[in-house]
Amino acid sequence: MTEFALFGGSFAFVFAISLQQQNVHHQRFALAFINSAAIAALNLVVVKLGSAASPTEMAAYIAGQPMGTLLAMRLTQHLRARRVDRDSDRFDDHQNPVRQQ
């Protein structure tokens, strides 16, 4: 049971951190503030559960992190595509200068 809790906590923690990166990048202050509180709570859960983890619990913790990152990236990509469909001019205002199309 602790393996599931560690996987879920690790997944949610990294998912929230990945979304936070987007919130900060796009200067979404309110979302960044709320998401920060969620990150702190998830961090406490993960640290509490992971402090005495067995090898299988460690594996569950490690497996949750890349999954959380990938889902956050997919969600951001999906939301960005929906925004382009609704308002393409607004999307073009903040082009990433590093990523040439």
MODELLER restraints for C-alpha pairs under 7 A, 6 or more apart:
rsr = mdl.restraints
at = mdl.atoms
rsr.add(forms.Gaussian(group=physical.xy_distance, feature=features.Distance(at['CA:2:A'], at['CA:57:A']), mean=6.77, stdev=0.5))
rsr.add(forms.Gaussian(group=physical.xy_distance, feature=features.Distance(at['CA:3:A'], at['CA:56:A']), mean=6.88, stdev=0.5))
rsr.add(forms.Gaussian(group=physical.xy_distance, feature=features.Distance(at['CA:3:A'], at['CA:57:A']), mean=4.70, stdev=0.5))
rsr.add(forms.Gaussian(group=physical.xy_distance, feature=features.Distance(at['CA:3:A'], at['CA:60:A']), mean=5.54, stdev=0.5))
rsr.add(forms.Gaussian(group=physical.xy_distance, feature=features.Distance(at['CA:6:A'], at['CA:46:A']), mean=6.40, stdev=0.5))
rsr.add(forms.Gaussian(group=physical.xy_distance, feature=features.Distance(at['CA:6:A'], at['CA:49:A']), mean=6.65, stdev=0.5))
rsr.add(forms.Gaussian(group=physical.xy_distance, feature=features.Distance(at['CA:6:A'], at['CA:50:A']), mean=6.97, stdev=0.5))
rsr.add(forms.Gaussian(group=physical.xy_distance, feature=features.Distance(at['CA:6:A'], at['CA:57:A']), mean=6.64, stdev=0.5))
rsr.add(forms.Gaussian(group=physical.xy_distance, feature=features.Distance(at['CA:6:A'], at['CA:60:A']), mean=6.19, stdev=0.5))
rsr.add(forms.Gaussian(group=physical.xy_distance, feature=features.Distance(at['CA:6:A'], at['CA:61:A']), mean=5.10, stdev=0.5))
rsr.add(forms.Gaussian(group=physical.xy_distance, feature=features.Distance(at['CA:7:A'], at['CA:60:A']), mean=4.80, stdev=0.5))
rsr.add(forms.Gaussian(group=physical.xy_distance, feature=features.Distance(at['CA:7:A'], at['CA:61:A']), mean=4.75, stdev=0.5))
rsr.add(forms.Gaussian(group=physical.xy_distance, feature=features.Distance(at['CA:7:A'], at['CA:63:A']), mean=6.70, stdev=0.5))
rsr.add(forms.Gaussian(group=physical.xy_distance, feature=features.Distance(at['CA:7:A'], at['CA:64:A']), mean=4.71, stdev=0.5))
rsr.add(forms.Gaussian(group=physical.xy_distance, feature=features.Distance(at['CA:8:A'], at['CA:64:A']), mean=6.55, stdev=0.5))
rsr.add(forms.Gaussian(group=physical.xy_distance, feature=features.Distance(at['CA:9:A'], at['CA:42:A']), mean=6.28, stdev=0.5))
rsr.add(forms.Gaussian(group=physical.xy_distance, feature=features.Distance(at['CA:9:A'], at['CA:45:A']), mean=6.79, stdev=0.5))
rsr.add(forms.Gaussian(group=physical.xy_distance, feature=features.Distance(at['CA:9:A'], at['CA:46:A']), mean=5.69, stdev=0.5))
rsr.add(forms.Gaussian(group=physical.xy_distance, feature=features.Distance(at['CA:10:A'], at['CA:46:A']), mean=6.34, stdev=0.5))
rsr.add(forms.Gaussian(group=physical.xy_distance, feature=features.Distance(at['CA:10:A'], at['CA:61:A']), mean=5.55, stdev=0.5))
rsr.add(forms.Gaussian(group=physical.xy_distance, feature=features.Distance(at['CA:10:A'], at['CA:64:A']), mean=5.14, stdev=0.5))
rsr.add(forms.Gaussian(group=physical.xy_distance, feature=features.Distance(at['CA:10:A'], at['CA:65:A']), mean=5.57, stdev=0.5))
rsr.add(forms.Gaussian(group=physical.xy_distance, feature=features.Distance(at['CA:11:A'], at['CA:64:A']), mean=4.22, stdev=0.5))
rsr.add(forms.Gaussian(group=physical.xy_distance, feature=features.Distance(at['CA:11:A'], at['CA:65:A']), mean=5.05, stdev=0.5))
rsr.add(forms.Gaussian(group=physical.xy_distance, feature=features.Distance(at['CA:11:A'], at['CA:67:A']), mean=6.32, stdev=0.5))
rsr.add(forms.Gaussian(group=physical.xy_distance, feature=features.Distance(at['CA:11:A'], at['CA:68:A']), mean=4.45, stdev=0.5))
rsr.add(forms.Gaussian(group=physical.xy_distance, feature=features.Distance(at['CA:12:A'], at['CA:68:A']), mean=6.28, stdev=0.5))
rsr.add(forms.Gaussian(group=physical.xy_distance, feature=features.Distance(at['CA:13:A'], at['CA:39:A']), mean=5.94, stdev=0.5))
rsr.add(forms.Gaussian(group=physical.xy_distance, feature=features.Distance(at['CA:13:A'], at['CA:42:A']), mean=5.46, stdev=0.5))
rsr.add(forms.Gaussian(group=physical.xy_distance, feature=features.Distance(at['CA:13:A'], at['CA:43:A']), mean=6.48, stdev=0.5))
rsr.add(forms.Gaussian(group=physical.xy_distance, feature=features.Distance(at['CA:14:A'], at['CA:65:A']), mean=5.62, stdev=0.5))
rsr.add(forms.Gaussian(group=physical.xy_distance, feature=features.Distance(at['CA:14:A'], at['CA:68:A']), mean=5.37, stdev=0.5))
rsr.add(forms.Gaussian(group=physical.xy_distance, feature=features.Distance(at['CA:14:A'], at['CA:69:A']), mean=6.03, stdev=0.5))
rsr.add(forms.Gaussian(group=physical.xy_distance, feature=features.Distance(at['CA:15:A'], at['CA:68:A']), mean=4.39, stdev=0.5))
rsr.add(forms.Gaussian(group=physical.xy_distance, feature=features.Distance(at['CA:15:A'], at['CA:69:A']), mean=5.46, stdev=0.5))
rsr.add(forms.Gaussian(group=physical.xy_distance, feature=features.Distance(at['CA:15:A'], at['CA:72:A']), mean=5.42, stdev=0.5))
rsr.add(forms.Gaussian(group=physical.xy_distance, feature=features.Distance(at['CA:16:A'], at['CA:35:A']), mean=6.67, stdev=0.5))
rsr.add(forms.Gaussian(group=physical.xy_distance, feature=features.Distance(at['CA:16:A'], at['CA:39:A']), mean=6.08, stdev=0.5))
rsr.add(forms.Gaussian(group=physical.xy_distance, feature=features.Distance(at['CA:17:A'], at['CA:39:A']), mean=6.73, stdev=0.5))
rsr.add(forms.Gaussian(group=physical.xy_distance, feature=features.Distance(at['CA:18:A'], at['CA:69:A']), mean=6.13, stdev=0.5))
rsr.add(forms.Gaussian(group=physical.xy_distance, feature=features.Distance(at['CA:18:A'], at['CA:72:A']), mean=6.05, stdev=0.5))
rsr.add(forms.Gaussian(group=physical.xy_distance, feature=features.Distance(at['CA:19:A'], at['CA:72:A']), mean=6.20, stdev=0.5))
rsr.add(forms.Gaussian(group=physical.xy_distance, feature=features.Distance(at['CA:20:A'], at['CA:32:A']), mean=5.94, stdev=0.5))
rsr.add(forms.Gaussian(group=physical.xy_distance, feature=features.Distance(at['CA:20:A'], at['CA:35:A']), mean=6.49, stdev=0.5))
rsr.add(forms.Gaussian(group=physical.xy_distance, feature=features.Distance(at['CA:23:A'], at['CA:31:A']), mean=6.50, stdev=0.5))
rsr.add(forms.Gaussian(group=physical.xy_distance, feature=features.Distance(at['CA:23:A'], at['CA:32:A']), mean=5.42, stdev=0.5))
rsr.add(forms.Gaussian(group=physical.xy_distance, feature=features.Distance(at['CA:24:A'], at['CA:32:A']), mean=6.36, stdev=0.5))
rsr.add(forms.Gaussian(group=physical.xy_distance, feature=features.Distance(at['CA:83:A'], at['CA:91:A']), mean=6.94, stdev=0.5))
rsr.add(forms.Gaussian(group=physical.xy_distance, feature=features.Distance(at['CA:84:A'], at['CA:91:A']), mean=5.93, stdev=0.5))
